[in-house]
Amino acid sequence: MHYQANLSVKPELGWFSDQLMPWFTWFVFLFFMISGFALCCGYYDRMKNGQISLNDFYSKRYKRILPFFGLLCVLNLIVDFSKENLAQAFMNCTLVFNLLPNPDIKVIGVGWFLGLIFLFYMLFPFFVFLLDNKRRAWGVFGISLVINFLCQEYFFTEIFVDFHPSRHSILYSAPFLLSGGLCFLYRERLHEWSAKWGNFLLIVCLIANALYFVCPQSVWTLHKVMPLMLVFTLWLVYAMGANHRWMHNKVMDFLSNISMEIYLCHMVMFRVVEKLHLESAIHDENFLFLVTCMVGIGLAILFSYFVKKSINYILSDKKHVLPRA
């Protein structure tokens, strides 16, 4: 989706390139749901029962994100240095740049997602409080939908003329984070139900996904928010069921281990491929798009794997262990 948007020569693949690929931008809301669900899986009970220190919790978040993200920011500065980029790269490396009133940062532009997610990490103890019990969780979820409505119809309209934050705001995206938390609260029942009706649920997911493109959206569905939430919740519940081979295998496990790194660097690799000027040698726009995706994402996978492996080695204690005599 990002490659299609940034290519000077666009592919012509009909409905696939005109509607489906641009729709991929909304997968970010699925990421929000997974983040809410996954963080609860790891820390909800321990945070609620006081079994983890805040120092350990936030230190792990920084160690997981900052080395790779910081390296990308440094590389960006080396290639395109300016005072503006220096200021933006510095804010990137704090990981708290989503606290800015206008976090429209161009240095590693796709990193806006990290800004919102790290703000979610900062607020996670409060998130646990909001999800303390199912009754409160549903009440807060309802309030988040009202807030989303107000964001769309009032707060993010005339106030922000040049910068439209929408999903960059944690208040706008809160229903998706909370829906992931709600799935966590009902995880045992959902897992049992999904494991039993997995094949049927897969059909329901596909039908719901198809209906999204034909059903009307309006202010009463919060425009795209409610349809997307329905579709993505179904997929998340489906994934919570049995061990689906197409979702859990050696290839998927390998990619999932470096998925964040691939996401962060894939546009950097696109700029590298852009320097090759493949359009001068490939005149078919569809084949050009295919080759650009294969080369760019392939480079992103290789870069992510080897850089993450190097970072893990540097941060580990193995290098400090003296060899035996």
C-alpha positions in Angstrom: 0.0 0.0 0.0 2.8 2.4 0.9 4.8 1.5 -2.2 1.8 2.0 -4.5 1.1 5.4 -2.9 4.7 6.6 -3.4 5.5 5.2 -6.9 5.6 7.8 -9.6 4.2 5.3 -12.0 1.1 3.7 -10.5 0.0 0.1 -11.2 -3.2 -0.4 -13.1 -4.8 -3.5 -11.6 -8.4 -2.5 -11.5 -10.3 -3.1 -8.3 -7.2 -4.6 -6.7 -5.1 -1.4 -7.0 -8.0 1.1 -6.9 -9.8 -0.2 -3.8 -8.2 -3.1 -2.1 -4.6 -2.0 -1.7 -5.5 1.5 -0.5 -7.8 -0.2 2.1 -4.7 -1.8 3.6 -3.9 1.5 5.3 -6.7 0.7 7.8 -4.8 -2.4 9.0 -3.2 -0.1 11.4 -6.5 -0.3 13.4 -6.1 -4.1 13.5 -2.5 -3.5 14.9 -4.1 -1.4 17.6 -6.5 -4.1 18.5 -3.7 -6.7 18.6 -1.5 -4.4 20.7 -4.3 -4.0 23.2 -4.9 -7.7 23.4 -1.3 -8.8 23.4 -0.1 -6.3 26.0 -3.0 -7.5 28.3 -1.9 -11.1 27.7 1.6 -10.2 29.0 1.0 -7.7 31.7 -2.7 -7.2 32.6 -2.7 -9.6 35.6 0.8 -8.7 36.7 0.1 -5.0 36.5 -3.3 -5.4 38.3 -1.7 -7.5 41.1 1.4 -5.4 41.5 3.7 -8.2 40.3 5.8 -6.2 37.9 7.8 -3.0 38.5 7.3 0.1 36.3 11.0 0.2 35.8 11.1 -3.3 34.3 8.0 -2.6 32.2 9.2 0.6 30.6 12.8 -0.5 30.3 11.7 -3.5 28.2 9.6 -1.2 25.9 12.6 1.1 25.3 15.0 -1.8 24.7 12.6 -3.4 22.3 12.0 -0.3 20.2 14.7 2.3 20.5 17.9 0.6 19.2 16.4 -0.2 15.7 14.3 2.9 15.5 17.2 5.1 16.6 19.5 3.6 14.0 17.0 4.4 11.2 16.8 8.0 12.4 20.6 8.3 12.4 20.7 6.9 8.8 18.0 9.3 7.8 20.1 12.2 9.1 23.2 11.0 7.3 21.4 10.9 4.0 19.3 14.1 4.5 20.6 16.4 7.2 18.8 19.5 8.1 17.9 21.4 11.3 14.3 20.3 10.9 15.3 16.6 10.5 17.6 16.9 13.5 14.8 18.2 15.7 12.4 15.5 14.4 15.0 12.7 14.8 15.7 13.8 18.4 12.0 13.7 19.2 11.7 10.3 17.6 14.4 8.9 19.9 12.5 10.0 23.0 9.6 7.9 21.8 7.2 10.4 23.5 6.7 12.5 20.4 3.0 11.8 20.3 2.6 14.1 23.3 3.3 17.0 20.9 0.2 18.9 19.8 1.1 18.4 16.1 3.3 15.3 15.8 3.5 15.5 12.1 7.1 14.0 11.9 8.6 13.3 8.4 11.7 11.5 9.7 10.7 7.8 9.4 7.2 8.9 8.7 5.7 5.5 9.3 7.0 5.8 12.9 3.9 7.8 13.8 2.4 4.4 14.8 5.2 3.9 17.4 4.4 7.3 18.9 0.8 6.3 19.5 1.7 2.8 20.7 4.3 4.2 23.1 1.8 6.6 24.5 -0.5 3.6 25.0 2.4 1.9 26.9 2.7 5.1 29.0 -1.0 4.9 29.8 -1.2 1.2 30.3 -1.5 1.2 34.1 -4.5 3.5 33.5 -5.7 1.1 30.8 -5.6 -1.7 33.3 -7.7 0.4 35.7 -10.3 1.0 33.0 -10.5 -2.7 32.3 -10.6 -3.7 36.0 -13.9 -5.6 35.4 -16.1 -6.4 32.5 -18.9 -4.0 33.5 -16.5 -1.0 33.7 -14.8 -2.1 30.5 -18.0 -2.0 28.5 -18.9 1.4 29.9 -15.5 2.8 29.0 -15.7 1.3 25.6 -19.1 3.0 25.0 -17.6 6.3 26.2 -14.7 5.8 23.7 -17.1 5.5 20.9 -18.7 8.8 21.9 -15.3 10.4 22.0 -14.5 9.0 18.6 -17.7 10.6 17.3 -16.8 13.9 18.8 -13.3 13.7 17.3 -14.7 13.2 13.8 -17.6 15.7 14.1 -16.2 18.5 16.2 -12.6 18.4 17.5 -10.8 17.3 14.4 -12.7 19.4 11.8 -12.1 23.2 11.6 -9.7 23.3 14.5 -7.0 21.4 12.5 -6.9 22.8 9.0 -3.4 21.8 7.8 -2.9 18.8 10.1 -5.7 16.3 10.5 -4.6 14.0 13.3 -7.5 11.5 13.3 -6.0 8.1 13.9 -2.7 9.7 15.1 -4.6 10.6 18.2 -5.0 8.0 20.9 -8.5 9.3 21.8 -9.6 8.7 18.2 -8.0 5.2 18.2 -9.1 4.3 21.7 -12.0 2.1 20.7 -9.7 -0.3 18.9 -7.2 -0.5 21.8 -10.2 -1.1 24.2 -11.8 -3.7 21.9 -8.5 -5.7 22.1 -8.7 -5.4 25.8 -12.3 -6.6 25.8 -11.3 -9.6 23.8 -8.7 -10.4 26.4 -11.3 -10.2 29.2 -13.4 -12.8 27.3 -10.4 -14.8 26.0 -11.2 -18.2 27.5 -14.8 -18.2 26.1 -13.7 -16.7 22.7 -10.9 -19.3 22.4 -13.2 -22.2 23.1 -15.8 -20.9 20.7 -13.3 -20.1 17.9 -11.6 -23.4 18.3 -14.9 -25.2 17.9 -16.3 -23.1 15.1 -13.1 -22.1 13.4 -14.0 -23.1 9.8 -17.4 -21.5 10.0 -15.9 -18.3 11.6 -13.4 -18.1 8.7 -16.3 -18.0 6.3 -18.0 -15.3 8.4 -14.7 -13.3 8.4 -14.5 -13.4 4.6 -18.1 -12.5 4.1 -17.8 -9.6 6.6 -14.7 -8.4 4.9 -16.4 -8.5 1.5 -19.5 -6.7 2.8 -17.3 -3.8 4.1 -16.7 -2.7 0.5 -20.4 -2.6 -0.5 -22.3 -1.6 2.7 -22.9 2.2 3.1 -21.0 4.0 5.9 -22.3 7.1 7.6 -22.0 9.1 10.7 -24.2 6.5 12.4 -21.5 3.9 11.8 -18.8 6.4 12.9 -18.0 6.3 9.2 -15.3 3.6 8.9 -14.8 2.9 12.6 -17.6 0.5 13.4 -17.4 -1.5 10.1 -13.6 -1.8 10.6 -14.0 -2.8 14.2 -16.5 -5.5 13.3 -14.3 -7.0 10.6 -11.1 -6.9 12.6 -12.7 -8.2 15.8 -13.9 -11.2 13.8 -10.4 -11.8 12.5 -8.9 -11.5 16.0 -11.4 -13.9 17.4 -10.6 -16.3 14.6 -6.9 -16.1 15.3 -7.6 -16.9 19.0 -8.9 -20.3 18.1 -7.2 -23.4 16.9 -3.6 -23.5 15.6 -4.3 -22.4 12.0 -1.4 -23.6 9.9 -1.6 -20.7 7.4 -1.2 -18.3 10.3 1.4 -20.2 12.3 4.3 -21.9 10.5 8.0 -21.4 10.0 7.7 -18.6 7.5 5.1 -16.6 9.5 7.0 -17.2 12.8 10.2 -15.8 11.1 8.4 -12.7 9.7 6.5 -12.1 12.9 9.8 -12.0 14.9 11.0 -9.0 12.8 7.6 -7.6 11.8 8.1 -4.3 13.6 11.5 -3.8 12.1 10.2 -4.5 8.6 7.4 -2.0 9.1 9.8 0.7 10.3 12.4 0.3 7.5 10.3 -0.7 4.5 10.0 2.9 3.3 13.7 3.4 3.8 14.3 0.5 1.5 11.8 1.9 -1.0 13.9 5.0 -1.2 16.9 2.8 -1.9 15.1 1.0 -4.7 13.9 4.4 -6.0 17.5 5.4 -6.6 17.9 2.5 -9.0 15.3 4.1 -11.4 13.8 0.8 -12.4 11.1 2.7 -14.4 13.7 3.4 -17.1 14.2 -0.3 -17.6 10.7 -1.7 -16.9 8.0 0.0 -18.9 5.0 -2.1 -17.8 3.6 -0.3 -14.7 2.2 -3.5 -13.1 5.5 -5.4 -13.5 7.4 -2.4 -12.2 5.2 -2.4 -9.1 5.7 -6.1 -8.6 9.5 -5.8 -8.9 9.6 -2.8 -6.7 7.7 -4.6 -4.0 9.8 -7.7 -4.2 13.1 -5.9 -4.1 12.1 -3.3 -1.5 10.4 -5.7 0.9 13.1 -8.3 0.4 15.7 -5.7 1.3 13.6 -4.7 4.3 13.5 -8.3 5.5 17.2 -8.8 5.1 18.1 -5.5 6.8 15.7 -6.2 9.7 16.9 -9.7 10.3 20.7 -8.9 10.3 20.4 -5.6 12.2 18.1 -7.0 14.8 20.4 -10.0 15.2 23.4 -7.6 15.6 21.5 -5.4 18.1 20.5 -8.4 20.2 24.1 -9.6 20.3 25.4 -6.2 21.3 22.8 -5.9 24.1 23.3 -9.5 25.3 25.9 -10.6 27.9 27.4 -13.2 25.6 30.1 -10.9 24.3 31.3 -10.3 27.9 31.8 -14.0 28.7 35.5 -14.9 28.6 36.4 -18.0 26.6 37.5 -21.0 28.6 41.3 -21.5 28.8 
